[in-house]
Amino acid sequence: MVRKEVLEKLQSAQKRLSDINPNFKLYIFEGYRTLKIQKERFLKRLKVLSELEYYENPFDLYEKTHETVAVPSVAGHPSGGAIDIVIFNQQTNSFLDFGSPIYDYTTNKFRLDTLGLTNEQENNRQILREILLAENFAPFDGEYWHFSYGDREWAFYYQKPAAIFSNLQFKNYE
């Protein structure tokens, strides 16, 4: 689930991608994520990192965690403006090789600035980035697959005075 404006931009990005290769399709792993789930993921990652390394200053641990899972108060997924996305090749029935699987934090290959990628992996990342930047999505260099439109990260990236979207909240009517 994403905002209508995000969907429209993704449809346009898909057209750009099809011009590159008609077998390539955008594959969205996740769009909207509840604030509750965002908090759970942040706290889980915080726990993992705290067990891997000692941080004298708790703020440093908090910042390190934020490099891979956004602090819930500023996260884009609860706004419906962030997406986790890669490219799928219908001809080969497989995802393009980006150097690491999506959500794999076991190495630093999830970062855009990682070293040791092949030319093909770098090219695949560049294709994804270029088609989404052309639609004014903001990239998150901490995860090659994460882009946003209209959230705080987007506003910061494009030097806008404010985000367009606030967090979405749904009431559960039972």
N, C-alpha and C positions, 0 to 999 in steps of 0.2 A: 504494500500500500504506500502510495506517495501522493503528494499534492498534485492537483490538476496541472499546474504550470510546469512541474517537474516532469510529469508524464509527456506533456507536449514537447518539451525540450528533448526528452529521450527518444521520442518518435522521429524528431528531426535528426538527432545524432545517428539513429539507426539508418536513415537514408544516406547519410554521409558514409557510414561504414559499408553499406551495400555497394556504394560506388567504388570502394577499395577492393572489396571481394564480396560477391553476392551470396557466398556461403557463410559469411560471418554474421553472427547475431549477438546483440547485447544480451547478457544474462545477468539479471539482478538477483543477488542472493538475499539482500534485505534492503528495505526502505524504512518505513515507519517502525519504530520500536518504542514500546511504552517506557515511561520514565522509570517504572519499577524494574523492568528488565535492564535498563541502562545502569541503574544503581547496582543491581546484582552483578552485572559483568564488570563494572568498575571495581567493586569490592573483591570479587574473585581474583582479578588481575593484580590488585594491590596486595592481596595475600600471597599470591605466587611470587611476586617480586620481592616481598619482604622476607620470604624464606630462602631466596636465592642469594641475597646480598644484604649486608647490614647498612642502614642509613642512619647516620648520627642525627641528622636533621629530618624530622618527619615530613617537612615540606618537600625535601628532595625526593623522597619516596613517592609522594603525591604527584609531583611533576613527572617523574619517570613513568608512573602508571598512566598519566594523561597522554604520554607519547603514543600509546597504543589503544587505550580506551578512554574516551573523553570523559572529563568530569561531568557528572549528570546535569549540573546547572547550566552548562554551556554546550552540551551535546546536540548535534544536529538531527540525529535519528528521531528523537521524540517530537521534533517539529514537522516531520514528514518531508523535510527538505534534503536529507542526506541519503545516499545510496551506496551500497557495496556492490560493485559491478565488475564483470570481466567479459571476455569475448569467447563465444562458442563457435566452433567450426562445424557446420552441419554436414559437410562432405566427409569429414573424418570422424564425426560424432564424438568430438573431444574439445576440451577447453584449450585455447592457445597457451603456450608455455610462457609464463611470466616470471619464471625463476623460483617461485615458491607457490604452493597452493594458497588460496585465500584463507585468511585467519590462522596461518601457520606462523607462530611466534617463536619457534624453536631455534631459528637462526635470524640474522638481521636482514635476510633477503626480502622481507616484506617492505622494507623502507625503499623509497624511490632512489636515494643516493647510495644504495648498496654497491659494493664492488664484486667482481667475479661473475657478472652475468654474461651470457653469450650475446652475440650480435642479434640473434633471433629474439631472445628474451627482452633485450633493450628495445628493439623495434616494436615488439608487441605492446610494451608499456607505452611507447611513444604514440602508437596508433590510438590506443584507448584515451590517452591524455589529450591528444590533439582534437579528436572528434568531440570530446566533452568540453574542452576549453572553448571550442568554436561555438558552443551553445551557452557560454557564460557560466558553466559549472566551475566551482572552485575546487582545486585538488587538495588533498591532504597528503603531504609528502611522507608522513609517517606510515602510511599504508597505501601502496600503489593502487588499490582497488576502491578507495573511499573518495567520493566527490559529493559536493553539496551545492544547492542553489537556494538562496533566500534565508539561510540560517546565519548565525553569528560568524561562523568561520568564513562563509561567503562574503559577508559584509566587511570583515577584516581584510580578506584577500583583495577585494576590489575597492577598498577604501571608501566604503559607503558609510553614511552617518549612522545607520541602524540596519538590523535584520528586517526582512519582510515578514517572516513567519515566527510565531511564538510556538511553544509546545502545544501539541494537540492533546486534548483530554476527552476521553469518552466515558460516559456513565454506563454502568452495567445495569440494565433494566431486566430484572428476573421476575 
